[in-house]
Amino acid sequence: MAGEVWRALCLVVVLEGLMLFVAPGGWKRAAEQLRSLPDPHLRAVGGIMVVMALTGLWCLRLG
């Protein structure tokens, strides 16, 4: 199980790195837009992302 967690974290780093490598300007603009959003909005978006990701993992586990 620990190995799977490390692989998943490495995949996240690969995807983040690809974003920075392919479109650094777009990444900067997105980060600037995030700074302007209020904290409650960011928390809501973050919570939705967590629920979606956990649901996806659960579905993949069943499949």
GULUMTOR-918862 format. One record per residue (C-alpha): residue in one letter; x, y negated, z negated. Coordinates in steps of 0.5 Angstrom, whole numbers, padded with zeros to 4 digits, always signed. Example, Ala and Ser with C-alpha at 12.3 -4.5 7.8 and 13.67 -1.06 7.14 Angstrom:
BEGIN
a+0025+0009-0016 s+0027+0002-0014 
This chain:
BEGIN
m+0000+0000+0000 a+0006-0005-0002 g+0009-0004+0005 e+0002-0005+0009 v+0002-0012+0005 w+0009-0014+0007 r+0007-0012+0014 a+0001-0016+0014 l+0005-0022+0011 c+0010-0022+0016 l+0005-0022+0021 v+0002-0028+0019 v+0009-0031+0019 v+0010-0029+0026 l+0003-0032+0028 e+0005-0039+0024 g+0012-0039+0028 l+0009-0038+0034 m+0004-0044+0033 l+0010-0048+0031 f+0014-0045+0037 v+0009-0046+0043 a+0005-0052+0041 p+0009-0056+0035 g+0005-0063+0037 g-0002-0059+0036 w+0000-0056+0030 k+0002-0063+0027 r-0004-0066+0030 a-0008-0061+0026 a-0004-0062+0020 e-0005-0069+0020 q-0013-0068+0021 l-0013-0063+0015 r-0010-0069+0011 s-0016-0073+0012 l-0021-0068+0010 p-0024-0069+0003 d-0022-0063-0002 p-0028-0060-0003 h-0029-0059+0005 l-0022-0056+0005 r-0024-0051-0001 a-0030-0049+0003 v-0027-0048+0009 g-0021-0044+0006 g-0027-0040+0002 i-0030-0038+0009 m-0024-0036+0012 v-0022-0031+0006 v-0029-0028+0006 m-0028-0027+0014 a-0021-0024+0013 l-0024-0020+0008 t-0030-0017+0011 g-0025-0016+0018 l-0021-0012+0014 w-0026-0008+0011 c-0029-0007+0017 l-0023-0004+0020 r-0022+0000+0014 l-0028+0004+0016 g-0027+0004+0023 
